[in-house]
């Protein structure tokens, strides 16, 4: 009983951290969000709001996330 009293705060923090990580991963690898970000990125580049180097770097990052998201989606089914 006493052990549970001392470990409860630690256990709660761990569970909270796991929940935060799960939600962050869900948003980070949400296909709809990634697609929207790609569209916004392309629009910013077309309007001259960013240089080509930054565009290519950010696009590659988003495409990598998209690929991971598709793999995760495939593994869920």
Backbone atoms as SQL, in Angstrom:
CREATE TABLE atoms (id INTEGER PRIMARY KEY, chain TEXT, resi INTEGER, resn TEXT, atom TEXT, x REAL, y REAL, z REAL);
INSERT INTO atoms VALUES
  (1, 'A', 1, 'UNK', 'N', 0.828, -1.195, 0.000),
  (2, 'A', 1, 'UNK', 'CA', 0.000, 0.000, 0.000),
  (3, 'A', 1, 'UNK', 'C', 0.869, 1.254, 0.000),
  (4, 'A', 2, 'UNK', 'N', 1.853, 1.290, 0.859),
  (5, 'A', 2, 'UNK', 'CA', 2.729, 2.453, 0.943),
  (6, 'A', 2, 'UNK', 'C', 3.515, 2.597, -0.361),
  (7, 'A', 3, 'UNK', 'N', 3.925, 1.468, -0.931),
  (8, 'A', 3, 'UNK', 'CA', 4.655, 1.494, -2.192),
  (9, 'A', 3, 'UNK', 'C', 3.820, 2.178, -3.288),
  (10, 'A', 4, 'UNK', 'N', 2.510, 1.844, -3.318),
  (11, 'A', 4, 'UNK', 'CA', 1.619, 2.446, -4.308),
  (12, 'A', 4, 'UNK', 'C', 1.507, 3.954, -4.111),
  (13, 'A', 5, 'UNK', 'N', 1.499, 4.395, -2.877),
  (14, 'A', 5, 'UNK', 'CA', 1.409, 5.833, -2.593),
  (15, 'A', 5, 'UNK', 'C', 2.624, 6.578, -3.120),
  (16, 'A', 6, 'UNK', 'N', 3.788, 5.975, -3.005),
  (17, 'A', 6, 'UNK', 'CA', 5.011, 6.628, -3.462),
  (18, 'A', 6, 'UNK', 'C', 5.193, 6.544, -4.977),
  (19, 'A', 7, 'UNK', 'N', 4.713, 5.460, -5.583),
  (20, 'A', 7, 'UNK', 'CA', 4.901, 5.298, -7.023),
  (21, 'A', 7, 'UNK', 'C', 3.766, 5.894, -7.851),
  (22, 'A', 8, 'UNK', 'N', 2.662, 6.246, -7.203),
  (23, 'A', 8, 'UNK', 'CA', 1.525, 6.797, -7.949),
  (24, 'A', 8, 'UNK', 'C', 1.892, 8.045, -8.750),
  (25, 'A', 9, 'UNK', 'N', 2.582, 9.026, -8.153),
  (26, 'A', 9, 'UNK', 'CA', 2.933, 10.214, -8.959),
  (27, 'A', 9, 'UNK', 'C', 3.818, 9.867, -10.165),
  (28, 'A', 10, 'UNK', 'N', 4.750, 8.961, -9.978),
  (29, 'A', 10, 'UNK', 'CA', 5.642, 8.571, -11.071),
  (30, 'A', 10, 'UNK', 'C', 4.851, 7.851, -12.157),
  (31, 'A', 11, 'UNK', 'N', 3.990, 6.948, -11.750),
  (32, 'A', 11, 'UNK', 'CA', 3.162, 6.206, -12.702),
  (33, 'A', 11, 'UNK', 'C', 2.254, 7.156, -13.478),
  (34, 'A', 12, 'UNK', 'N', 1.683, 8.123, -12.787),
  (35, 'A', 12, 'UNK', 'CA', 0.808, 9.097, -13.441),
  (36, 'A', 12, 'UNK', 'C', 1.575, 9.931, -14.456),
  (37, 'A', 13, 'UNK', 'N', 2.775, 10.337, -14.127),
  (38, 'A', 13, 'UNK', 'CA', 3.599, 11.126, -15.039),
  (39, 'A', 13, 'UNK', 'C', 3.972, 10.306, -16.264),
  (40, 'A', 14, 'UNK', 'N', 4.299, 9.053, -16.062),
  (41, 'A', 14, 'UNK', 'CA', 4.646, 8.172, -17.183),
  (42, 'A', 14, 'UNK', 'C', 3.447, 8.000, -18.108),
  (43, 'A', 15, 'UNK', 'N', 2.267, 7.749, -17.536),
  (44, 'A', 15, 'UNK', 'CA', 1.059, 7.581, -18.354),
  (45, 'A', 15, 'UNK', 'C', 0.727, 8.866, -19.101),
  (46, 'A', 16, 'UNK', 'N', 0.895, 10.003, -18.459),
  (47, 'A', 16, 'UNK', 'CA', 0.646, 11.288, -19.109),
  (48, 'A', 16, 'UNK', 'C', 1.624, 11.488, -20.267),
  (49, 'A', 17, 'UNK', 'N', 2.882, 11.169, -20.034),
  (50, 'A', 17, 'UNK', 'CA', 3.886, 11.283, -21.087),
  (51, 'A', 17, 'UNK', 'C', 3.572, 10.390, -22.271),
  (52, 'A', 18, 'UNK', 'N', 3.126, 9.181, -22.002),
  (53, 'A', 18, 'UNK', 'CA', 2.762, 8.254, -23.073),
  (54, 'A', 18, 'UNK', 'C', 1.579, 8.785, -23.870),
  (55, 'A', 19, 'UNK', 'N', 0.610, 9.364, -23.178),
  (56, 'A', 19, 'UNK', 'CA', -0.569, 9.923, -23.845),
  (57, 'A', 19, 'UNK', 'C', -0.180, 11.113, -24.719),
  (58, 'A', 20, 'UNK', 'N', 0.672, 11.976, -24.207),
  (59, 'A', 20, 'UNK', 'CA', 1.142, 13.136, -24.974),
  (60, 'A', 20, 'UNK', 'C', 1.895, 12.662, -26.212),
  (61, 'A', 21, 'UNK', 'N', 2.762, 11.665, -26.045),
  (62, 'A', 21, 'UNK', 'CA', 3.523, 11.121, -27.170),
  (63, 'A', 21, 'UNK', 'C', 2.589, 10.532, -28.221),
  (64, 'A', 22, 'UNK', 'N', 1.578, 9.812, -27.778),
  (65, 'A', 22, 'UNK', 'CA', 0.616, 9.196, -28.690),
  (66, 'A', 22, 'UNK', 'C', -0.131, 10.265, -29.494),
  (67, 'A', 23, 'UNK', 'N', -0.580, 11.321, -28.832),
  (68, 'A', 23, 'UNK', 'CA', -1.311, 12.381, -29.517),
  (69, 'A', 23, 'UNK', 'C', -0.401, 13.167, -30.456),
  (70, 'A', 24, 'UNK', 'N', 0.827, 13.398, -30.044),
  (71, 'A', 24, 'UNK', 'CA', 1.781, 14.108, -30.905),
  (72, 'A', 24, 'UNK', 'C', 2.074, 13.289, -32.153),
  (73, 'A', 25, 'UNK', 'N', 2.277, 11.988, -31.995),
  (74, 'A', 25, 'UNK', 'CA', 2.511, 11.111, -33.150),
  (75, 'A', 25, 'UNK', 'C', 1.303, 11.086, -34.073),
  (76, 'A', 26, 'UNK', 'N', 0.121, 11.055, -33.483),
  (77, 'A', 26, 'UNK', 'CA', -1.099, 11.017, -34.278),
  (78, 'A', 26, 'UNK', 'C', -1.207, 12.283, -35.129),
  (79, 'A', 27, 'UNK', 'N', -0.917, 13.434, -34.559),
  (80, 'A', 27, 'UNK', 'CA', -0.979, 14.673, -35.322),
  (81, 'A', 27, 'UNK', 'C', 0.177, 14.779, -36.315),
  (82, 'A', 28, 'UNK', 'N', 1.349, 14.357, -35.905),
  (83, 'A', 28, 'UNK', 'CA', 2.524, 14.437, -36.755),
  (84, 'A', 28, 'UNK', 'C', 2.373, 13.575, -38.001),
  (85, 'A', 29, 'UNK', 'N', 1.705, 12.444, -37.876),
  (86, 'A', 29, 'UNK', 'CA', 1.562, 11.507, -38.981),
  (87, 'A', 29, 'UNK', 'C', 0.128, 11.406, -39.501),
  (88, 'A', 30, 'UNK', 'N', -0.643, 12.467, -39.327),
  (89, 'A', 30, 'UNK', 'CA', -1.999, 12.525, -39.856),
  (90, 'A', 30, 'UNK', 'C', -1.919, 12.882, -41.345),
  (91, 'A', 31, 'UNK', 'N', -2.400, 11.981, -42.200),
  (92, 'A', 31, 'UNK', 'CA', -2.285, 12.177, -43.646),
  (93, 'A', 31, 'UNK', 'C', -2.965, 13.462, -44.118),
  (94, 'A', 32, 'UNK', 'N', -4.114, 13.766, -43.564),
  (95, 'A', 32, 'UNK', 'CA', -4.839, 14.973, -43.965),
  (96, 'A', 32, 'UNK', 'C', -4.047, 16.226, -43.618),
  (97, 'A', 33, 'UNK', 'N', -3.471, 16.263, -42.441),
  (98, 'A', 33, 'UNK', 'CA', -2.672, 17.419, -42.015),
  (99, 'A', 33, 'UNK', 'C', -1.441, 17.561, -42.903),
  (100, 'A', 34, 'UNK', 'N', -0.780, 16.459, -43.179),
  (101, 'A', 34, 'UNK', 'CA', 0.420, 16.502, -44.027),
  (102, 'A', 34, 'UNK', 'C', 0.062, 16.991, -45.427),
  (103, 'A', 35, 'UNK', 'N', -1.024, 16.494, -45.980),
  (104, 'A', 35, 'UNK', 'CA', -1.444, 16.931, -47.308),
  (105, 'A', 35, 'UNK', 'C', -1.738, 18.432, -47.323),
  (106, 'A', 36, 'UNK', 'N', -2.411, 18.910, -46.292),
  (107, 'A', 36, 'UNK', 'CA', -2.717, 20.336, -46.200),
  (108, 'A', 36, 'UNK', 'C', -1.430, 21.156, -46.091),
  (109, 'A', 37, 'UNK', 'N', -0.482, 20.670, -45.320),
  (110, 'A', 37, 'UNK', 'CA', 0.790, 21.374, -45.179),
  (111, 'A', 37, 'UNK', 'C', 1.561, 21.414, -46.495),
  (112, 'A', 38, 'UNK', 'N', 1.480, 20.340, -47.270),
  (113, 'A', 38, 'UNK', 'CA', 2.124, 20.323, -48.593),
  (114, 'A', 38, 'UNK', 'C', 1.492, 21.355, -49.529),
  (115, 'A', 39, 'UNK', 'N', 0.182, 21.460, -49.485),
  (116, 'A', 39, 'UNK', 'CA', -0.523, 22.439, -50.310),
  (117, 'A', 39, 'UNK', 'C', -0.124, 23.857, -49.904),
  (118, 'A', 40, 'UNK', 'N', -0.129, 24.116, -48.599),
  (119, 'A', 40, 'UNK', 'CA', 0.249, 25.441, -48.097),
  (120, 'A', 40, 'UNK', 'C', 1.692, 25.770, -48.466),
  (121, 'A', 41, 'UNK', 'N', 2.561, 24.786, -48.356),
  (122, 'A', 41, 'UNK', 'CA', 3.968, 24.982, -48.701),
  (123, 'A', 41, 'UNK', 'C', 4.112, 25.356, -50.178),
  (124, 'A', 42, 'UNK', 'N', 3.418, 24.631, -51.028),
  (125, 'A', 42, 'UNK', 'CA', 3.479, 24.906, -52.460),
  (126, 'A', 42, 'UNK', 'C', 2.954, 26.313, -52.772),
  (127, 'A', 43, 'UNK', 'N', 1.875, 26.695, -52.114),
  (128, 'A', 43, 'UNK', 'CA', 1.316, 28.028, -52.323),
  (129, 'A', 43, 'UNK', 'C', 2.301, 29.107, -51.879),
  (130, 'A', 44, 'UNK', 'N', 2.946, 28.893, -50.745),
  (131, 'A', 44, 'UNK', 'CA', 3.926, 29.871, -50.258),
  (132, 'A', 44, 'UNK', 'C', 5.078, 30.020, -51.238),
  (133, 'A', 45, 'UNK', 'N', 5.530, 28.905, -51.792),
  (134, 'A', 45, 'UNK', 'CA', 6.625, 28.948, -52.760),
  (135, 'A', 45, 'UNK', 'C', 6.187, 29.672, -54.036),
  (136, 'A', 46, 'UNK', 'N', 4.990, 29.329, -54.518),
  (137, 'A', 46, 'UNK', 'CA', 4.469, 29.970, -55.740),
  (138, 'A', 46, 'UNK', 'C', 4.299, 31.479, -55.570),
  (139, 'A', 47, 'UNK', 'N', 3.959, 31.909, -54.369),
  (140, 'A', 47, 'UNK', 'CA', 3.746, 33.332, -54.109),
  (141, 'A', 47, 'UNK', 'C', 5.052, 34.049, -53.765),
  (142, 'A', 48, 'UNK', 'N', 6.164, 33.315, -53.778),
  (143, 'A', 48, 'UNK', 'CA', 7.459, 33.924, -53.522),
  (144, 'A', 48, 'UNK', 'C', 7.743, 34.207, -52.058),
  (145, 'A', 49, 'UNK', 'N', 7.040, 33.534, -51.173),
  (146, 'A', 49, 'UNK', 'CA', 7.222, 33.754, -49.736),
  (147, 'A', 49, 'UNK', 'C', 8.379, 32.942, -49.160),
  (148, 'A', 50, 'UNK', 'N', 8.954, 32.061, -49.960),
  (149, 'A', 50, 'UNK', 'CA', 10.104, 31.285, -49.494),
  (150, 'A', 50, 'UNK', 'C', 11.005, 30.956, -50.675),
  (151, 'A', 51, 'UNK', 'N', 12.282, 30.777, -50.368),
  (152, 'A', 51, 'UNK', 'CA', 13.229, 30.459, -51.437),
  (153, 'A', 51, 'UNK', 'C', 13.172, 28.967, -51.765),
  (154, 'A', 52, 'UNK', 'N', 13.759, 28.620, -52.899),
  (155, 'A', 52, 'UNK', 'CA', 13.682, 27.249, -53.398),
  (156, 'A', 52, 'UNK', 'C', 14.351, 26.246, -52.455),
  (157, 'A', 53, 'UNK', 'N', 15.476, 26.631, -51.879),
  (158, 'A', 53, 'UNK', 'CA', 16.187, 25.727, -50.974),
  (159, 'A', 53, 'UNK', 'C', 15.329, 25.372, -49.757),
  (160, 'A', 54, 'UNK', 'N', 14.699, 26.371, -49.160),
  (161, 'A', 54, 'UNK', 'CA', 13.822, 26.130, -48.007),
  (162, 'A', 54, 'UNK', 'C', 12.623, 25.283, -48.404),
  (163, 'A', 55, 'UNK', 'N', 12.085, 25.590, -49.583),
  (164, 'A', 55, 'UNK', 'CA', 10.939, 24.828, -50.087),
  (165, 'A', 55, 'UNK', 'C', 11.281, 23.351, -50.242),
  (166, 'A', 56, 'UNK', 'N', 12.401, 23.074, -50.890),
  (167, 'A', 56, 'UNK', 'CA', 12.800, 21.683, -51.132),
  (168, 'A', 56, 'UNK', 'C', 13.048, 20.950, -49.809),
  (169, 'A', 57, 'UNK', 'N', 13.699, 21.622, -48.884),
  (170, 'A', 57, 'UNK', 'CA', 13.996, 21.013, -47.585),
  (171, 'A', 57, 'UNK', 'C', 12.708, 20.669, -46.835),
  (172, 'A', 58, 'UNK', 'N', 11.780, 21.621, -46.775),
  (173, 'A', 58, 'UNK', 'CA', 10.517, 21.410, -46.054),
  (174, 'A', 58, 'UNK', 'C', 9.654, 20.371, -46.778),
  (175, 'A', 59, 'UNK', 'N', 9.651, 20.413, -48.116),
  (176, 'A', 59, 'UNK', 'CA', 8.872, 19.452, -48.875),
  (177, 'A', 59, 'UNK', 'C', 9.371, 18.030, -48.611),
  (178, 'A', 60, 'UNK', 'N', 10.680, 17.856, -48.579),
  (179, 'A', 60, 'UNK', 'CA', 11.249, 16.532, -48.323),
  (180, 'A', 60, 'UNK', 'C', 10.868, 16.029, -46.938),
  (181, 'A', 61, 'UNK', 'N', 10.900, 16.928, -45.985),
  (182, 'A', 61, 'UNK', 'CA', 10.501, 16.570, -44.614),
  (183, 'A', 61, 'UNK', 'C', 9.044, 16.105, -44.583),
  (184, 'A', 62, 'UNK', 'N', 8.162, 16.842, -45.244),
  (185, 'A', 62, 'UNK', 'CA', 6.748, 16.479, -45.271),
  (186, 'A', 62, 'UNK', 'C', 6.524, 15.176, -46.037),
  (187, 'A', 63, 'UNK', 'N', 7.236, 14.978, -47.122),
  (188, 'A', 63, 'UNK', 'CA', 7.093, 13.738, -47.885),
  (189, 'A', 63, 'UNK', 'C', 7.585, 12.530, -47.084),
  (190, 'A', 64, 'UNK', 'N', 8.629, 12.715, -46.298),
  (191, 'A', 64, 'UNK', 'CA', 9.102, 11.632, -45.422),
  (192, 'A', 64, 'UNK', 'C', 8.046, 11.290, -44.380),
  (193, 'A', 65, 'UNK', 'N', 7.441, 12.322, -43.786),
  (194, 'A', 65, 'UNK', 'CA', 6.370, 12.090, -42.809),
  (195, 'A', 65, 'UNK', 'C', 5.184, 11.399, -43.474),
  (196, 'A', 66, 'UNK', 'N', 4.880, 11.788, -44.708),
  (197, 'A', 66, 'UNK', 'CA', 3.771, 11.184, -45.445),
  (198, 'A', 66, 'UNK', 'C', 4.033, 9.694, -45.675),
  (199, 'A', 67, 'UNK', 'N', 5.255, 9.378, -46.056),
  (200, 'A', 67, 'UNK', 'CA', 5.625, 7.978, -46.289),
  (201, 'A', 67, 'UNK', 'C', 5.482, 7.160, -45.001),
  (202, 'A', 68, 'UNK', 'N', 5.948, 7.708, -43.903),
  (203, 'A', 68, 'UNK', 'CA', 5.824, 7.019, -42.605),
  (204, 'A', 68, 'UNK', 'C', 4.355, 6.846, -42.239),
  (205, 'A', 69, 'UNK', 'N', 3.561, 7.881, -42.462),
  (206, 'A', 69, 'UNK', 'CA', 2.133, 7.825, -42.144),
  (207, 'A', 69, 'UNK', 'C', 1.437, 6.736, -42.954),
  (208, 'A', 70, 'UNK', 'N', 1.792, 6.625, -44.230),
  (209, 'A', 70, 'UNK', 'CA', 1.195, 5.578, -45.063),
  (210, 'A', 70, 'UNK', 'C', 1.583, 4.186, -44.568),
  (211, 'A', 71, 'UNK', 'N', 2.833, 4.023, -44.164),
  (212, 'A', 71, 'UNK', 'CA', 3.289, 2.735, -43.619),
  (213, 'A', 71, 'UNK', 'C', 2.548, 2.410, -42.324),
  (214, 'A', 72, 'UNK', 'N', 2.406, 3.406, -41.471),
  (215, 'A', 72, 'UNK', 'CA', 1.682, 3.190, -40.210),
  (216, 'A', 72, 'UNK', 'C', 0.241, 2.822, -40.479),
  (217, 'A', 73, 'UNK', 'N', -0.369, 3.486, -41.453),
  (218, 'A', 73, 'UNK', 'CA', -1.748, 3.203, -41.805),
  (219, 'A', 73, 'UNK', 'C', -1.879, 1.761, -42.318),
  (220, 'A', 74, 'UNK', 'N', -0.935, 1.337, -43.141),
  (221, 'A', 74, 'UNK', 'CA', -0.937, -0.006, -43.697),
  (222, 'A', 74, 'UNK', 'C', -0.814, -1.062, -42.576),
  (223, 'A', 75, 'UNK', 'N', 0.028, -0.772, -41.600),
  (224, 'A', 75, 'UNK', 'CA', 0.245, -1.721, -40.499),
  (225, 'A', 75, 'UNK', 'C', -0.922, -1.811, -39.535),
  (226, 'A', 76, 'UNK', 'N', -1.781, -0.802, -39.522),
  (227, 'A', 76, 'UNK', 'CA', -2.946, -0.816, -38.634),
  (228, 'A', 76, 'UNK', 'C', -4.005, -1.788, -39.124),
  (229, 'A', 77, 'UNK', 'N', -4.029, -2.036, -40.420),
  (230, 'A', 77, 'UNK', 'CA', -5.078, -2.896, -40.986),
  (231, 'A', 77, 'UNK', 'C', -4.608, -4.276, -41.205);
